[in-house]
Amino acid sequence: MSNQQPKSRPSHRVSFARIIGQDENGNDKLGSAREIGGVWPRQNGKGSILRLDFIPIELTQHQGVLFLSSVETSETDAGGYA
């Protein structure tokens, strides 16, 4: 039997939105953001660990944007992130 501690919850969510066009001013228009991973703080307090469930092909072609949003305390207490 192992003495593993319970898994911690992420401090941030990682979402991706692809560029779907441009507006009349030439600014990029983004599609709906999709959650693709999370960020966990390191135990030593120095930095974080990024985990992506997948890497969108549009990201590799510079055709999208990543977003980091913090996870609220009530969400982590409720048992996770959706």
C-alpha positions as CSV (number, residue, x, y, z in Angstrom):
1,M,0.0,0.0,0.0
2,S,1.4,3.4,-0.9
3,N,1.3,6.6,1.2
4,Q,0.3,8.9,-1.6
5,Q,-1.3,12.2,-0.6
6,P,-4.6,13.2,-2.2
7,K,-4.2,14.9,-5.5
8,S,-4.2,18.6,-5.4
9,R,-6.6,20.8,-7.5
10,P,-5.3,23.1,-10.2
11,S,-4.8,26.7,-9.4
12,H,-5.7,27.8,-13.0
13,R,-7.6,26.5,-16.0
14,V,-6.1,26.6,-19.5
15,S,-8.5,27.3,-22.4
16,F,-8.0,27.7,-26.1
17,A,-9.9,29.8,-28.6
18,R,-9.2,29.7,-32.3
19,I,-9.2,32.8,-34.5
20,I,-12.3,32.7,-36.7
21,G,-11.8,35.9,-38.6
22,Q,-11.3,39.7,-38.3
23,D,-13.6,42.5,-37.4
24,E,-14.0,45.8,-39.4
25,N,-11.0,47.2,-37.5
26,G,-8.7,44.3,-38.4
27,N,-8.7,42.8,-34.9
28,D,-8.9,39.0,-34.6
29,K,-12.3,37.6,-33.7
30,L,-12.1,34.5,-31.5
31,G,-14.4,31.5,-31.3
32,S,-15.6,29.9,-28.1
33,A,-12.9,29.0,-25.6
34,R,-12.5,25.3,-24.8
35,E,-10.8,24.0,-21.7
36,I,-7.7,22.0,-22.6
37,G,-5.8,21.7,-19.4
38,G,-4.8,23.0,-16.0
39,V,-1.9,24.5,-14.0
40,W,-0.8,23.2,-10.6
41,P,1.6,25.0,-8.2
42,R,4.8,23.2,-7.4
43,Q,5.2,21.9,-3.9
44,N,8.3,24.0,-3.4
45,G,6.4,27.1,-4.3
46,K,8.7,28.0,-7.2
47,G,6.8,28.0,-10.4
48,S,3.9,25.9,-11.7
49,I,3.3,22.7,-13.7
50,L,1.2,23.1,-16.9
51,R,-0.7,20.0,-18.1
52,L,-2.5,20.0,-21.5
53,D,-4.9,17.2,-22.3
54,F,-4.3,17.9,-26.0
55,I,-2.6,20.6,-28.1
56,P,-4.9,22.1,-30.7
57,I,-3.4,22.1,-34.2
58,E,-4.4,25.7,-34.6
59,L,-2.1,26.6,-31.7
60,T,0.9,25.2,-33.5
61,Q,0.0,27.3,-36.6
62,H,-0.4,30.5,-34.6
63,Q,-4.2,30.6,-35.3
64,G,-5.5,30.7,-31.8
65,V,-5.1,32.1,-28.3
66,L,-4.4,30.4,-24.9
67,F,-6.2,31.8,-21.8
68,L,-5.3,31.2,-18.1
69,S,-8.1,31.7,-15.6
70,S,-7.8,31.2,-11.9
71,V,-9.9,28.6,-10.2
72,E,-12.1,30.0,-7.5
73,T,-11.7,28.6,-4.0
74,S,-15.3,27.4,-3.9
75,E,-14.8,25.5,-7.1
76,T,-11.8,23.6,-5.7
77,D,-13.6,22.9,-2.5
78,A,-16.6,21.5,-4.5
79,G,-14.4,18.8,-5.9
80,G,-12.7,19.9,-9.1
81,Y,-13.0,21.8,-12.3
82,A,-15.3,21.2,-15.2
